[in-house]
Amino acid sequence: MPSFLASSTDATELVTKLVIQIAIILIAAKLGGEICKRYIRIPAVLGELAAGVIIGPYLLGGIQFFGLPAIFPLSTELGTIPVSSEIWSLAQIASIVLLFFVGLETDLSLFRKYAGAAVLVAIGGVILPFLLGVVGTTLFSPVDSFFATEALFMGAILTATSVGITARVLSEMGSLHSAEGVTILAAAVMDDILGILILTIVVGISTSGIISASGVMWVGFKAIGFWIALTAGGLIIAPYLTKFIDNLKVPGAPIALFLALALLGAGLAESFGLALIIGAYSMGLAMSKTDLAQRMIDPFSSIYNALVPIFFVVMGMLVDISAMKESIILGIVITILAIISKVVGSGIPSIFAGFNKKGAIRIGVGMMPRGEVALIIAGIGLSTGVIGQDLFGVSIVMTVVTSVLAPIILVPLFRNNPTTDSDNAS
């Protein structure tokens, strides 16, 4: 057979296998999400994550049924990542869409109104979780130093807060625009930004071996400087981009160019040593003030609903349950510390911001779920080799427990004494 025909056959087989894999991932995502949403009444994201674990290479995906090849065989082409490069790349694109959409939905006017309180809550919700994550990992795992990259990375994972999970609960309770609700959402987004910046610093330390104060300051300065420059630049050009896009006559041009902006921002961030997701979020935030953004929320949500579940399923596929057996104690410790650190770390500062005790508890619990950003950070840690399957599994357990527990506690907290934006928080 001529060589070019052989290559063509190989390419066809690769594409055939890939489209079947994507189809199975989407079906598993929606079935898992539906079961959790309809019958268990917990966020659909947890069902998508569980579906990934089930169909992943460590469970059903790695088994050959009836002599047929495994659907998701264990792959070694990406080192510590057990899935193929094609599936992993698709998951990364999905994470870019996720963070761009979060930025796009951000209300900057509410950010300004509750900026002071949100900053205090966000800082407390980052510092205490990071410190407890580092200490807990060092004391209850083979890590022998508080400055070990594994310990620093677990601290970074604990800083995250899920905007999506808390927002959905508050919306269903009619408390999205309460003083506590707006503060939680604003602080949660700030937490994610700070957490991603901490992630950038930790990754910089792990790749360069720098642990000096000056080295950390330089990595942090570069990360914050680029994020500010990218966001500010986006805000400046957003009106001109909007005018340009509005004048286009090609069908589907706005949604295609919005997706291009998300990918471009992510690529620029990665080229400057930041995570892809911070660039995507910055571009979404920059476009959020435009009229076009409000018109594009619904159309872009179609892309979101189709792609983002793929990310969560693939994150679940990375979990090796057998590797978690030796880290069960660490998993319990980290989960407890994750709960305490957010409730206390975000709750106490909210008292100083003028909220009463009940308001402080609401804010602390509202900041508890880790959700999508924690999974993104954990996935980056696994893909770069900073953490292994054991710590990645611990991160998954912590994320699931906090994401399930927070809505259960939040509902009665807001139902018993709902507030509105006009209420006096103190």
C-alpha positions in Angstrom: 0.0 0.0 0.0 1.4 3.4 -0.9 2.6 5.4 2.1 0.2 8.3 1.6 -2.7 5.8 1.7 -1.5 4.3 4.9 -1.2 7.7 6.5 -4.7 8.5 5.3 -6.0 5.3 6.8 -4.3 6.0 10.1 -5.8 9.5 10.2 -9.2 8.2 9.4 -9.0 5.7 12.3 -7.8 8.4 14.6 -10.7 10.7 13.8 -13.2 7.9 13.9 -12.0 6.9 17.4 -12.0 10.5 18.5 -15.6 11.3 17.5 -16.8 8.1 19.2 -15.0 9.1 22.4 -16.5 12.6 22.3 -19.9 11.2 21.8 -19.5 8.9 24.8 -18.2 11.8 26.9 -21.2 14.0 26.0 -23.7 11.2 26.7 -22.1 10.3 30.0 -21.9 14.0 31.0 -25.6 14.6 30.4 -26.8 11.4 32.0 -24.6 12.0 35.0 -25.8 15.6 35.3 -29.4 14.6 34.9 -29.2 11.9 37.6 -27.7 14.3 40.1 -30.0 17.2 39.2 -33.3 15.3 39.0 -32.9 12.5 41.6 -30.1 13.5 44.1 -30.8 17.2 43.8 -27.1 18.2 43.8 -25.2 20.3 41.2 -25.0 18.6 37.8 -21.2 19.2 37.7 -20.8 16.5 40.3 -22.6 14.0 38.1 -20.4 14.9 35.2 -17.3 14.4 37.4 -18.6 11.0 38.6 -19.4 10.0 35.0 -15.8 10.7 34.1 -14.5 8.5 36.9 -16.7 5.6 35.7 -15.9 5.8 32.0 -12.2 6.8 32.5 -9.2 4.6 31.7 -8.9 3.4 35.3 -12.4 1.9 35.3 -14.7 1.0 32.4 -12.9 3.0 29.8 -9.8 0.9 30.1 -11.5 -2.5 29.8 -11.7 -4.5 26.5 -15.3 -5.7 26.2 -16.0 -8.7 23.8 -12.5 -8.5 22.4 -13.0 -4.9 21.2 -10.4 -2.2 21.9 -10.8 -0.2 25.1 -12.7 3.1 24.5 -10.4 5.1 26.7 -7.1 3.1 27.0 -4.6 4.4 29.5 -2.3 6.8 27.6 1.3 7.7 28.4 1.9 10.3 25.6 1.3 13.2 28.0 3.2 11.7 31.0 1.1 12.0 34.1 -2.1 12.6 32.1 -3.8 9.2 31.4 -5.9 10.4 28.5 -4.9 11.1 24.9 -3.6 14.4 23.8 -6.7 15.0 21.7 -9.1 14.5 24.6 -6.9 16.6 26.9 -6.7 19.4 24.4 -10.5 19.5 24.0 -10.9 19.6 27.8 -8.5 22.6 27.9 -10.6 24.4 25.2 -13.7 23.7 27.3 -12.0 25.3 30.4 -11.2 28.4 28.3 -14.9 28.7 27.4 -15.9 28.2 31.0 -13.8 31.0 32.4 -14.5 33.3 29.5 -18.3 32.9 30.1 -17.8 33.6 33.8 -16.0 36.8 33.0 -18.7 37.7 30.5 -21.4 37.4 33.1 -19.5 39.5 35.7 -21.4 42.6 36.7 -18.8 45.3 37.2 -21.2 47.8 38.7 -22.0 45.4 41.6 -18.3 44.8 42.0 -17.8 48.5 42.5 -20.7 48.8 45.0 -19.4 45.9 47.3 -15.8 46.2 46.4 -14.6 47.0 49.9 -16.4 44.1 51.6 -15.6 41.7 48.8 -11.9 42.5 49.0 -11.8 41.8 52.7 -13.8 38.6 52.3 -11.6 37.5 49.3 -8.3 38.1 51.0 -9.4 36.2 54.1 -10.8 33.4 51.8 -7.4 33.1 50.1 -4.8 33.5 52.9 -6.3 31.1 55.5 -7.1 28.3 53.0 -3.7 28.6 51.4 -1.9 28.4 54.7 -4.0 25.5 56.1 -3.6 23.6 52.8 0.2 23.9 53.0 0.4 23.0 56.6 -2.1 20.1 56.3 -0.3 18.6 53.3 3.1 18.9 55.0 2.0 17.3 58.2 -0.1 14.5 56.8 1.7 13.4 53.7 5.3 12.4 52.8 6.0 16.1 51.9 8.8 17.2 54.2 8.8 21.0 53.8 6.3 23.8 53.9 8.0 25.2 50.8 7.7 21.9 48.8 5.8 22.6 45.5 3.3 19.8 46.3 2.3 21.6 49.6 2.2 25.0 47.9 0.0 23.6 45.1 -2.5 22.0 47.5 -2.7 25.4 49.2 -3.4 27.0 45.9 -6.2 24.5 45.2 -7.9 25.3 48.5 -8.0 29.0 47.6 -10.6 28.5 44.9 -14.3 29.3 45.2 -17.0 28.1 42.8 -19.0 31.0 41.5 -21.4 28.8 39.6 -22.6 26.6 42.4 -23.2 29.4 44.9 -24.8 31.6 42.3 -27.3 28.9 41.3 -28.4 28.4 44.9 -28.7 32.1 45.6 -30.7 32.6 42.4 -33.2 29.8 43.3 -33.5 31.3 46.8 -34.2 34.8 45.4 -31.1 36.1 47.3 -28.8 36.7 44.4 -29.1 40.5 44.8 -29.0 40.5 48.6 -26.0 42.2 50.3 -24.6 38.9 51.3 -25.3 37.4 47.8 -23.5 40.1 45.9 -20.6 40.1 48.3 -20.2 36.4 48.0 -20.2 36.5 44.2 -17.8 39.4 44.0 -15.5 37.8 46.5 -15.7 34.4 44.8 -14.5 35.9 41.5 -11.7 37.8 43.3 -10.8 34.6 45.1 -10.4 32.8 41.8 -8.3 35.6 40.4 -6.0 35.5 43.4 -6.0 31.7 43.4 -4.9 31.7 39.8 -2.2 34.2 40.5 -1.0 32.0 43.3 -1.1 29.1 40.9 1.1 31.0 38.5 3.6 31.8 41.2 3.7 28.1 42.4 4.1 26.8 38.8 6.9 29.4 38.3 8.6 28.2 41.4 8.2 24.5 40.5 9.7 25.0 37.0 12.5 27.4 38.0 13.3 26.1 41.4 13.0 29.6 42.9 11.9 29.8 46.5 13.5 33.1 47.4 11.4 36.1 48.4 12.7 38.1 45.5 12.0 35.3 43.1 8.4 34.9 44.4 7.9 38.7 44.2 9.1 38.7 40.6 6.9 35.9 39.5 3.9 37.5 41.3 4.7 40.9 39.8 4.9 39.5 36.3 1.6 37.6 36.8 -0.3 40.5 38.2 1.2 43.0 35.8 0.2 41.0 32.8 -3.3 40.3 34.1 -3.8 44.0 34.7 -2.4 44.9 31.3 -4.6 42.3 29.5 -7.7 43.3 31.3 -7.1 47.1 30.9 -6.2 46.6 27.3 -9.4 44.6 26.7 -11.5 47.2 28.4 -10.0 49.9 26.2 -10.6 48.1 22.9 -13.9 46.5 23.8 -16.0 49.4 22.5 -14.1 49.4 19.2 -14.4 45.6 18.9 -18.1 45.8 19.6 -18.6 48.4 16.8 -16.5 46.3 14.4 -18.4 43.1 15.2 -21.8 44.8 15.0 -21.0 46.0 11.5 -20.2 42.5 10.2 -22.8 41.0 7.9 -21.5 37.4 8.0 -24.0 35.1 9.9 -22.6 33.9 13.2 -19.7 36.3 13.1 -20.2 37.7 16.7 -20.3 34.3 18.4 -17.3 33.1 16.3 -15.2 36.2 17.2 -16.2 36.0 20.9 -14.8 32.5 20.9 -11.7 33.7 19.1 -11.2 36.4 21.8 -11.4 33.8 24.5 -8.9 31.6 22.8 -6.6 34.5 22.0 -6.6 35.8 25.5 -5.9 32.3 26.8 -3.0 31.9 24.4 -1.5 35.3 25.3 -1.7 34.4 29.0 0.0 31.1 28.5 2.8 32.7 26.4 3.5 35.0 29.3 3.7 32.1 31.8 0.2 32.4 33.2 -2.6 29.8 33.1 -4.8 29.7 30.0 -7.9 30.3 32.1 -6.7 33.7 33.5 -6.4 35.1 30.0 -9.8 33.7 29.0 -11.4 35.3 32.2 -9.7 38.6 31.5 -11.1 38.8 28.0 -14.6 37.9 29.2 -14.4 40.5 31.9 -13.2 43.1 29.4 -16.2 42.5 27.1 -18.7 42.2 29.9 -19.5 46.0 29.9 -20.5 46.1 26.3 -24.0 45.9 25.0 -22.9 43.1 22.6 -21.9 40.9 25.6 -25.5 41.1 26.9 -26.8 40.1 23.5 -24.3 37.3 23.2 -24.9 35.6 26.6 -27.7 33.3 25.3 -26.0 32.3 22.0 -22.7 31.7 23.7 -24.4 29.6 26.4 -25.0 27.0 23.7 -21.3 26.6 23.2 -20.9 26.6 27.0 -23.5 23.9 27.5 -21.9 21.7 24.8 -18.2 22.0 25.7 -17.9 22.7 29.4 -19.3 19.3 30.6 -16.5 17.7 28.6 -14.0 19.4 30.8 -15.6 18.0 34.0 -15.9 14.5 32.6 -12.3 14.6 31.5 -11.3 15.8 35.0 -13.1 12.8 36.4 -11.3 10.5 33.9 -8.0 11.5 35.5 -8.9 10.0 38.8 -7.2 6.8 39.8 -9.3 5.6 42.8 -6.7 2.9 43.7 -4.0 5.6 44.0 -6.2 7.3 46.7 -6.2 4.5 49.2 -2.9 5.5 50.7 -4.0 9.1 51.0 -7.4 8.6 52.7 -6.2 10.3 55.9 -4.9 13.3 54.0 -8.1 13.5 52.0 -10.2 13.7 55.2 -7.8 16.3 56.7 -7.7 18.5 53.6 -11.5 18.4 53.2 -12.0 19.4 56.9 -9.5 22.2 56.5 -11.1 23.3 53.3 -14.4 23.7 55.0 -13.1 25.5 58.1 -10.7 27.8 56.2 -13.4 29.3 54.0 -16.1 29.6 56.7 -13.7 31.3 59.1 -11.4 33.0 56.6 -14.2 34.7 54.7 -16.7 34.9 57.6 -14.6 36.9 60.1 -13.5 39.6 57.6 -17.2 40.1 56.6 -18.0 41.0 60.2 -15.4 43.8 60.0 -17.0 44.8 56.7 -20.3 45.5 58.5 -22.2 42.3 58.4 -23.9 40.7 61.4 -23.1 37.2 62.7 -25.8 35.5 60.5 -24.6 37.4 57.4 -21.0 36.4 58.2 -22.0 32.7 58.4 -23.9 33.0 55.1 -20.9 34.5 53.4 -18.5 32.0 54.9 -20.6 29.0 53.8 -21.3 30.6 50.4 -17.5 30.7 49.8 -17.1 27.1 50.7 -17.7 25.2 47.4 -14.5 24.8 45.3 -16.1 23.6 42.1 -14.7 24.2 38.6 -11.6 26.4 39.3 -10.3 23.9 41.9 -10.6 21.2 39.3 -8.8 23.4 36.7 -5.9 24.1 39.2 -5.7 20.4 40.2 -5.6 19.4 36.5 -2.8 21.8 35.8 -0.9 20.4 38.7 -1.3 16.9 37.5 -0.4 17.8 33.9 2.8 19.6 34.9 3.9 16.8 37.2 3.8 19.0 40.3 1.3 16.7 42.1 0.7 13.0 41.6 -2.4 10.9 41.3 -2.7 10.7 45.1 -2.9 14.5 45.7 -5.1 14.9 42.6 -7.5 12.4 44.0 -7.5 14.2 47.4 -8.3 17.4 45.4 -11.3 15.7 43.7 -12.7 14.4 47.0 -12.3 17.9 48.7 -14.0 19.5 45.7 -16.9 17.1 45.7 -17.6 17.3 49.4 -17.5 21.1 49.7 -19.6 21.5 46.5 -22.3 19.1 47.9 -22.2 20.4 51.5 -22.4 24.1 50.7 -25.8 24.1 49.0 -27.3 21.9 51.7 -26.3 24.4 54.4 -26.9 27.6 52.3 -30.6 26.9 51.6 -31.9 26.9 55.2 -29.5 29.9 56.1 -31.2 32.1 53.5 -34.7 30.6 53.7 -35.1 31.4 57.4 -34.3 35.0 57.0 -34.0 36.3 53.4 -32.5 39.7 52.8 -32.6 42.1 49.9 -30.0 44.5 48.5 -31.5 47.4 50.3 -31.4 45.7 53.8 -28.9 46.9 56.3 -26.4 44.1 56.5 -25.3 45.0 60.0 
